[in-house]
């Protein structure tokens, strides 16, 4: 990644920072979808310079990065953020400095409690049929290895564009958990349409952090 553009979020007494993140990141996601290189991938990435901040875990700045300056120009973030001009400060496109640290911001998949319970029930039913044990016995055994439906990673509430397109009256909101991983060295690769790193085998695409 050779170029970047920063979006600083500007909350006020009426608009909280968390609410702003939802609105701004949704707009950036829509912009990335329009410039995607295939059905699920983007050549443009995002990073969170203030990740881990005490006040708000994602900080107040979203950084968008690309290999070519023209990619960011074509993305046209200003056009997507017009409605939020009073709550954002969009800086000009700049070259990435030399002194950076390679990191990956990845999506952390976290199942909700309802999904976990449904999966547990299905596994217990299958185990019961194969082993001859009662469903209750199988559920008790599975309870020992039950996954936790929670995460300490920060998240942003998002709306599924696919669900919205297929059923405009149905709002499918979900928490997008974001985890920061420091890498030993930089790796080229692809990003999803949220601008987050995608793993290929043991390698995951990185972005310069500064």
N, C-alpha and C positions, 0 to 999 in steps of 0.2 A: 504494500500500500504506500503510495507516494504522495497523495494529496488528501486533505481533510477539510471539513467544514463543521464548525461548532454551532450548536443551538443552545443558548442559555435560557432556562425557564425562569419566568419572573412572576412568582405568586404574589398575591396581595391579601388584604384582610378578608376578602370575600371568596377568593379562589385559592384553594389549598394546593400545595406542591404535588401531592399524590394525585389529585384530580387532573392537574395539568399534564402529568406524565401520561395518564390514560389518553387524553385527547391528542397530545403531540405525537406520541409514539404510534398511535393508530394512523395518523396522517402520514408519518414516515413509512409505515408498513404499506399503506396504499400506494405510495410513490414507488417503493421497491417492487411491488407486484407489477406495476406498469412497466418497469424496466428489467424484469426478470429475464434470465438467459435460457431457462427452460421452465417446465411446469412447477418446480419446487425450489429453484435456486436463483440466487442473486450474485452478481459479481461485486456488488457494493456491500460494505460491512458497516456495523455500528460499534461504538465502544462507549464506556461510561467512565469518564475521567475521575468522577467523584465517588466511584463505587466503594461502599464501606463507610460512607460518611455517618457521623453520629446523629445529625439532625434528621436526615432522610437517607436510607441505605443506598440509593442510587445517585445521590448528589443532586445537583440542579443543572447538569450539563449533559447533552447528548452529542456525541461526535460521530459524523458520517465520513467514511473513508473509501477511497477508490485508487486504483492503479493509475488511471489517467484523469487529468483535469477535466477533459471533455465529458467523462462519465458523470461527474458531479454537476457540471453545467446542464447536461441533458436531464438530469434528475429533477432540476428546478424546484428545490425545496421551498423557495420563496412563494411560488405559486400555490403550494399545498398548505402553507402556513398563513395565508392571507387573513383568515378569520381570527388568527391568534396573534396579530401584530402587537397588540398591547401587552401580551403576556410572554413574548419571546424576543430574544435578540439573536438574529442570524448574522454571523460573521461572514466575511468573504472567504473564498477558497484559498487555502494556503498549502505550501509544500510541507511534508512531514519532516520534523527536525531529525538530525542524525542520532542524537542520544535518546534512545527509546528502549523499552523492555517488551519482548514478545509475550502477549497474553491471548487467551481465548475466552470469549464470552459465549457460553453455551446454554442451551435450553435444558433445564432440569425437569424431567418428567415426574410429576407427582400425582398419584391417584387420589381421588376423593374417597371419603369413607363409604359412600354408597357403592362406588365401583369396587372397592376392596371387598365389601360384604358380598356383593354379587359374585365376584370371582371365587371367593372362599366357598360359597354355597355350591358353585358348579364343581369345584375341585373335590369337595367333600362328597358330593353325589356320585362322581365318577369313582372315587376311592372306595366308597361304600359298595358300589356294584361289583367292583373287582375283588375286594377283600372279604366281603360278606359281613363286615362290621356295620353297626348301626350308623345312621347319619350323624347322630349326636356325638358318638365316639370319634368319628372322623373329624368333625368340627373342633372337638376339644384338642385333638392332636395337631391340627393345622393352626390352632390359635397360638401355639408356641413359636411359629415362624411367620406370624401375621405381619405383613409390611405396615409401616407407619405412614398414614396419610397426611403427613405434614413435612414442612421443610423450613429451614432457617434462612434459605436464600431469599433475597428480595424479589418481589414480583410486581407486575403491572397488569391491571385488568384490561383484557382485550375483547374485541368482538370478532367472531369468525366471519370473514368475508364470504366464504363459500356458503355457509348457512344463510347469511343475509341475502345472497343472490338467489338461492333456491327457494327461500321462504322469507320474504321481506318483513312479514309481521312477527316473525319469531326472532328474538334477540338471544343469541348464543354467546354469553359472556363466560370467559374463563381466565384463570390467573396464569400469566406467563412467567414462570420462575426463571431467574437468570443467575447463573453461577459464573464466577470469574476463576480462571485457571491460569496460573503463571507457567509458561513453557520454558524449556531449557534453550531452545533455539526457534527461530522463525520458520514457519511452514506456509507455503502457498496452498491454496485450496478454495473450496466453495463455501458459500454462506446461504442460509435459508432466507426466505422472504421477510423475516424479521431482522435480517442483518446479522444474525448470530452464527457462530462458527459451526461447521458441519464436519464430523469425523469421517475419515476414510481409512479403514483398517485401524492401525494404532496411532495414526497421525491425525491431528486436528488443525484446521486452518487458524492462523494467528493474525492478530492485528498489532501494530505498534502502540504501546501505552506510554503516555507522557503527560 
